[in-house]
Amino acid sequence: MSPLKTALVIGATGAQGIPVVKSLVAGGQYAVRAFTRNPQSPDAQLILSFPNVSLFVGNSFNENDLRRAFQGVQFAYININGYVSGEKGELYWGIRTFEIAVQSGIEHYVWGSLDYSLKKGRFDEKFRCGHYDGKGKVADWLLAQAQSTNSTAISVLTSGPYMELLYEFMLPKKNSEGVYQFIAPLGDNGHIALIHLEDLGHYARWLFDNRKQASGLNLEVATEHVNWTALAKAFTRVTGKPAQYLDVSPQDYFDNHYPAGRKVVDRKIGSAVDKKDPTLQTWRENFGGFWNMWKYTGPNTGNITRDYGFMDRIHPARVRTVEEWMRKVGYDGEPRRLLKDWADGGIAVAGPTAAVKL
């Protein structure tokens, strides 16, 4: 029996990386080398419990570590944490990591991306969202390199807000009357293209399974474009609990309803970079662009669209609605931990410490 082909996964212990690793090793066709800074972390130990997973300990922002990590592997799934690197750092490391991968003989390189919000909003500044735009700029650059390398297939997996963020960043607040309020500056007609993380892992696996079709492809995925009024109604149908969507102004949202608290909204994004860098956005600025992006997105119209028919063909068993997801996971509107950045930085929602099951 020939040895398994191995994929290096950067971002392996994050909310996206865990289902990607889990999907890749399911069925015994791939092995995974998971890049981590802390092999003793609960998330690193979780993925180590999966079959055919090994850990590589290093710093993904170090060229020597990257060169060692790429040795002896054939595939790569790269999801850089823009909350750590900042937008400018993600641009540098997004490009440099690919260059080193090609030099190392990687056969198929997949970049975990997000929508280039500023570009899809016709470069209107109100849509600037650094943690989206950094990934989207790198994705555009990568896909333009297809003619520059004959040895490495290049694919992009563009996702969006995880459906599981309804446990944390998009968690409803229960008011004094017992009504669960989904609070956001989305207006009446905004829609968010949410993605169920388990299905995201399936799409990553599909790219590696279908290298010829996936080469040069930007696979843009989502579960459903969700309107927040419809979200509240779905929540009530599933749980029997009263719920409503509360539309607020951006200022009211950041001053009074931002999930991580008022104290963080004017901090700069980029935990590993100089906070004096004038190119960094604050959380308020970054997520102001985030909410505007979705406020100007309709039911698969406007700024952000998806090809749901294509997703149905390559993943017929996918979850298709937020209500289906709620029933599948037993969603109850109570908080759970999901994002490593919040947990590592002590910015956690109030409530139990149980983690979202990935």
C-alpha distance (Angstrom), angle and dihedral (degrees) to the residues before:
residue distance angle dihedral
M1 . . .
S2 3.82 . .
P3 3.82 117.7 .
L4 3.79 117.8 -96.2
K5 3.78 119.3 -98.3
T6 3.78 109.6 -112.9
A7 3.79 129.8 -137.7
L8 3.78 121.9 -156.7
V9 3.81 108.6 -142.2
I10 3.80 118.5 -161.1
G11 3.79 109.9 -165.7
A12 3.79 89.1 29.6
T13 3.81 96.7 146.8
G14 3.81 96.0 49.8
A15 3.79 130.3 95.8
Q16 3.82 90.6 -91.3
G17 3.79 97.6 36.5
I18 3.80 97.4 56.4
P19 3.84 95.9 60.0
V20 3.83 89.7 41.4
V21 3.81 91.0 54.6
K22 3.81 91.6 43.1
S23 3.80 91.9 51.9
L24 3.81 94.8 45.8
V25 3.80 94.7 54.3
A26 3.81 95.2 41.7
G27 3.80 109.3 109.5
G28 3.80 95.1 20.1
Q29 3.82 98.1 -98.2
Y30 3.80 98.2 117.6
A31 3.78 139.1 35.1
V32 3.81 121.0 -148.3
R33 3.78 130.6 -144.2
A34 3.79 103.2 -159.6
F35 3.80 117.2 -153.8
T36 3.80 113.1 -140.3
R37 3.79 139.2 160.2
N38 3.79 93.1 -153.1
P39 3.81 116.2 39.5
Q40 3.80 91.2 -178.2
S41 3.81 95.2 58.6
P42 3.81 116.4 115.2
D43 3.81 90.9 -116.2
A44 3.81 93.1 50.8
Q45 3.78 90.1 49.2
L46 3.81 90.2 48.2
I47 3.80 94.7 56.6
L48 3.79 90.5 41.2
S49 3.82 86.6 62.0
F50 3.83 89.5 62.0
P51 3.82 116.1 92.5
N52 3.82 119.1 -93.3
V53 3.82 95.0 11.0
S54 3.79 124.0 133.6
L55 3.80 128.3 178.4
F56 3.79 126.2 -124.7
V57 3.80 112.0 -160.8
G58 3.77 115.8 -149.4
N59 3.79 149.3 92.2
S60 3.81 114.5 -76.5
F61 3.81 88.7 -153.0
N62 3.82 91.3 62.7
E63 3.81 119.2 87.6
N64 3.79 95.6 -150.8
D65 3.80 91.0 52.4
L66 3.79 90.6 48.2
R67 3.81 92.4 51.5
R68 3.80 91.4 50.4
A69 3.82 91.8 46.2
F70 3.83 93.3 53.0
Q71 3.79 94.4 50.6
G72 3.80 112.6 111.0
V73 3.81 97.4 4.8
Q74 3.78 126.9 110.5
F75 3.80 104.1 -162.1
A76 3.80 136.7 39.2
Y77 3.79 134.9 -159.5
I78 3.79 109.5 -169.7
N79 3.80 123.5 -168.4
I80 3.81 110.3 165.2
N81 3.79 116.9 -160.8
G82 3.80 104.3 -120.4
Y83 3.79 91.0 -172.5
V84 3.81 86.6 66.7
S85 3.81 101.1 36.1
G86 3.79 100.0 36.3
E87 3.80 120.2 -136.3
K88 3.81 95.4 -73.4
G89 3.80 92.5 48.0
E90 3.79 91.1 49.2
L91 3.80 90.5 54.0
Y92 3.80 91.6 53.0
W93 3.79 97.3 42.8
G94 3.80 93.4 39.2
I95 3.79 89.4 59.8
R96 3.79 98.3 35.4
T97 3.80 93.9 49.4
F98 3.80 89.8 55.3
E99 3.81 92.3 48.8
I100 3.80 91.0 53.2
A101 3.82 90.7 45.4
V102 3.81 91.4 55.4
Q103 3.80 91.1 46.9
S104 3.81 87.5 51.5
G105 3.81 93.5 54.8
I106 3.81 99.5 -109.2
E107 3.81 109.3 176.0
H108 3.82 99.5 -157.8
Y109 3.80 125.4 20.5
V110 3.81 119.8 -167.7
W111 3.80 120.7 -170.5
G112 3.81 117.6 -154.6
S113 3.79 102.6 -139.1
L114 3.78 146.7 170.2
D115 3.79 130.5 -145.4
Y116 3.81 116.9 -73.8
S117 3.80 90.8 -120.0
L118 3.80 98.0 -175.0
K119 3.81 92.2 51.1
K120 3.81 94.4 44.8
G121 3.81 87.7 50.4
R122 3.82 90.1 56.0
F123 3.82 90.1 -104.7
D124 3.78 93.7 -65.6
E125 3.82 104.0 158.9
K126 3.78 93.4 -133.0
F127 3.80 87.7 72.1
R128 3.80 95.7 54.2
C129 3.81 108.6 126.4
G130 3.79 111.7 166.8
H131 3.79 99.6 -159.2
Y132 3.83 89.0 52.6
D133 3.80 98.5 37.4
G134 3.80 94.8 49.9
K135 3.79 91.6 57.9
G136 3.80 92.9 41.5
K137 3.81 92.8 51.8
V138 3.80 91.0 51.2
A139 3.83 90.0 47.8
D140 3.81 91.2 54.5
W141 3.80 90.9 48.6
L142 3.80 93.4 47.7
L143 3.80 94.8 50.9
A144 3.82 88.9 50.9
Q145 3.83 89.5 59.9
A146 3.82 94.9 65.9
Q147 3.82 91.4 104.0
S148 3.81 92.4 47.2
T149 3.79 97.2 64.8
N150 3.78 128.9 39.9
S151 3.78 94.3 -179.3
T152 3.82 102.4 56.5
A153 3.81 124.6 60.0
I154 3.80 111.6 -147.2
S155 3.81 125.0 -150.1
V156 3.79 134.5 167.6
L157 3.80 126.2 -150.4
T158 3.81 108.2 -160.1
S159 3.78 113.3 -168.2
G160 3.79 133.1 159.2
P161 3.79 141.9 -152.9
Y162 3.78 110.3 -12.3
M163 3.78 115.3 -116.7
E164 3.80 85.2 -134.4
L165 3.83 88.7 67.3
L166 3.80 84.8 82.6
Y167 3.81 82.8 80.9
E168 3.80 93.0 56.6
F169 3.83 128.3 -1.5
M170 3.82 93.0 29.5
L171 3.80 96.1 32.4
P172 3.83 114.9 145.0
K173 3.79 119.3 -118.8
K174 3.79 118.6 -128.8
N175 3.82 110.2 -135.7
S176 3.79 128.3 -151.0
E177 3.80 90.8 -88.7
G178 3.80 92.5 55.2
V179 3.80 95.1 -106.2
Y180 3.82 116.5 141.5
Q181 3.80 107.1 -133.3
F182 3.79 121.3 -158.1
I183 3.81 99.9 -155.7
A184 3.80 122.4 -164.7
P185 3.84 142.0 134.3
L186 3.82 92.0 -116.6
G187 3.78 102.5 120.8
D188 3.79 119.7 -139.8
N189 3.78 99.1 -62.8
G190 3.82 105.4 37.1
H191 3.81 119.1 123.2
I192 3.81 129.6 -166.8
A193 3.82 120.1 -149.7
L194 3.81 98.1 -135.6
I195 3.82 122.1 -170.2
H196 3.81 128.1 -153.3
L197 3.81 106.6 -130.6
E198 3.79 95.8 -137.6
D199 3.79 89.5 57.5
L200 3.81 91.4 46.5
G201 3.80 87.2 59.6
H202 3.80 89.6 52.4
Y203 3.83 91.4 52.9
A204 3.80 91.0 51.1
R205 3.79 89.4 52.3
W206 3.83 90.8 48.1
L207 3.81 90.7 57.6
F208 3.81 92.2 55.3
D209 3.81 92.5 42.6
N210 3.81 91.6 52.4
R211 3.78 103.2 39.9
K212 3.81 96.7 157.3
Q213 3.82 94.0 51.0
A214 3.80 92.1 39.0
S215 3.81 97.0 50.6
G216 3.80 108.1 111.9
L217 3.82 91.6 4.4
N218 3.79 126.3 134.6
L219 3.81 101.0 -157.0
E220 3.81 105.3 -160.1
V221 3.79 110.1 -164.1
A222 3.79 140.6 -173.6
T223 3.78 139.6 148.6
E224 3.80 98.1 -134.1
H225 3.79 141.7 -27.6
V226 3.80 99.0 -109.4
N227 3.80 125.9 -157.2
W228 3.81 112.0 -153.7
T229 3.82 94.8 -132.3
A230 3.81 88.1 53.9
L231 3.81 89.1 45.2
A232 3.80 91.9 58.0
K233 3.80 91.2 48.2
A234 3.81 91.7 49.6
F235 3.81 89.8 50.2
T236 3.81 90.8 54.5
R237 3.81 92.6 47.5
V238 3.80 91.3 51.7
T239 3.81 101.1 39.7
G240 3.80 104.3 23.3
K241 3.82 87.7 -129.4
P242 3.83 120.1 130.3
A243 3.81 113.2 -108.3
Q244 3.79 140.9 169.4
Y245 3.77 140.6 -178.3
L246 3.80 113.3 -116.9
D247 3.80 113.5 -160.5
V248 3.80 112.1 -154.7
S249 3.78 136.5 174.9
P250 3.82 117.9 -96.9
Q251 3.80 90.6 -111.2
D252 3.80 92.9 51.1
Y253 3.81 90.5 46.7
F254 3.81 95.3 52.2
D255 3.79 95.6 39.2
N256 3.80 98.1 44.1
H257 3.80 112.8 10.6
Y258 3.81 109.4 32.7
P259 3.82 104.3 129.9
A260 3.82 95.8 -134.7
G261 3.79 91.8 50.7
R262 3.80 138.3 -104.1
K263 3.81 92.5 -81.3
V264 3.82 94.4 70.3
V265 3.82 103.9 41.6
D266 3.80 95.8 89.9
R267 3.81 96.1 43.8
K268 3.79 118.1 108.2
I269 3.82 118.7 -106.4
G270 3.80 115.4 -119.2
S271 3.78 115.4 75.4
A272 3.83 93.7 -165.7
V273 3.81 98.5 46.7
D274 3.78 138.9 74.3
K275 3.80 107.4 -79.8
K276 3.82 89.0 -149.7
D277 3.80 89.9 68.7
P278 3.83 103.0 118.6
T279 3.83 92.1 -150.9
L280 3.81 92.3 67.4
Q281 3.78 118.8 100.5
T282 3.78 123.9 -140.0
W283 3.79 118.8 -121.3
R284 3.82 87.5 -105.1
E285 3.81 92.5 53.3
N286 3.80 94.8 42.6
F287 3.78 96.0 47.9
G288 3.78 91.7 39.7
G289 3.80 85.6 66.0
F290 3.81 89.6 43.0
W291 3.80 94.3 56.8
N292 3.82 92.2 42.5
M293 3.82 89.7 53.6
W294 3.80 90.7 57.9
K295 3.82 95.1 37.0
Y296 3.81 87.0 62.6
T297 3.82 93.1 45.5
G298 3.78 118.1 91.7
P299 3.83 132.1 -171.3
N300 3.81 92.8 -44.1
T301 3.80 90.2 -36.6
G302 3.79 134.9 98.6
N303 3.79 123.7 30.7
I304 3.82 101.2 -7.3
T305 3.81 123.7 37.8
R306 3.79 136.1 166.8
D307 3.82 136.9 -159.8
Y308 3.80 100.0 -122.8
G309 3.80 92.3 173.2
F310 3.79 90.8 61.3
M311 3.81 91.0 48.2
D312 3.80 90.0 50.8
R313 3.80 89.5 54.8
I314 3.79 97.4 49.0
H315 3.81 95.6 37.6
P316 3.84 109.9 25.1
A317 3.80 92.4 169.4
R318 3.81 94.9 55.5
V319 3.80 122.1 130.4
R320 3.83 105.8 -102.6
T321 3.81 107.1 -171.4
V322 3.77 139.1 32.1
E323 3.80 89.0 -119.8
E324 3.80 91.1 55.4
W325 3.82 88.7 50.2
M326 3.81 92.2 49.9
R327 3.78 91.2 52.9
K328 3.80 92.3 45.2
V329 3.82 95.6 53.4
G330 3.81 98.5 30.7
Y331 3.80 92.4 -117.3
D332 3.79 112.2 -161.4
G333 3.81 105.1 171.1
E334 3.81 92.6 -108.0
P335 3.84 121.9 129.3
R336 3.79 125.5 -95.2
R337 3.82 131.7 170.2
L338 3.80 116.9 -103.1
L339 3.81 116.3 142.8
K340 3.81 117.2 71.9
D341 3.80 91.0 -151.3
W342 3.77 91.7 60.6
A343 3.79 93.9 44.6
D344 3.82 94.7 43.8
G345 3.80 92.3 45.5
G346 3.78 95.8 45.6
I347 3.82 91.3 -116.1
A348 3.78 97.9 132.1
V349 3.77 132.7 153.9
A350 3.78 116.2 -112.0
G351 3.75 117.0 -97.6
P352 3.79 138.4 51.0
T353 3.78 120.3 -2.3
A354 3.79 95.6 -133.8
A355 3.80 112.5 130.8
V356 3.78 126.6 -130.2
K357 3.80 108.6 -97.2
L358 3.80 109.1 -114.6
